[in-house]
Amino acid sequence: MNAWPFVTAAWGLTIGASALVAALSYRAMRRAENAARALRRS
């Protein structure tokens, strides 16, 4: 039985999940920066 399709799928899942986490972290960072800016302005 060839294991490579499963290895490839696992790698794809890992990379996809990492990209998702990075995007969510970036969005949260931007939101926090905007909140801090709004607090500074008020």
C-alpha positions in Angstrom: 0.0 0.0 0.0 1.3 3.4 -0.9 1.5 5.8 2.0 2.4 8.9 0.1 -1.2 10.2 -0.6 -1.7 10.2 3.1 1.6 11.9 3.8 0.8 14.5 1.2 -2.7 15.0 2.7 -1.3 15.4 6.2 1.2 18.0 4.9 -1.5 19.9 3.1 -3.7 19.9 6.2 -0.9 21.1 8.3 0.1 23.9 5.9 -3.5 24.9 5.5 -4.2 25.0 9.2 -1.0 27.0 9.8 -2.1 29.6 7.1 -5.5 29.8 8.8 -3.9 30.4 12.2 -1.6 33.0 10.7 -4.5 34.8 9.1 -6.6 34.8 12.3 -3.6 36.0 14.3 -3.0 38.8 11.8 -6.7 39.9 12.0 -6.6 39.8 15.8 -3.4 41.9 15.8 -5.0 44.5 13.5 -8.1 44.6 15.6 -6.1 45.2 18.8 -4.0 47.9 17.1 -7.2 49.7 16.0 -8.7 49.4 19.5 -5.5 50.9 21.0 -5.6 53.7 18.5 -9.2 54.4 19.3 -8.4 54.4 23.0 -5.6 56.8 22.5 -7.8 59.2 20.5 -10.6 59.4 23.0 
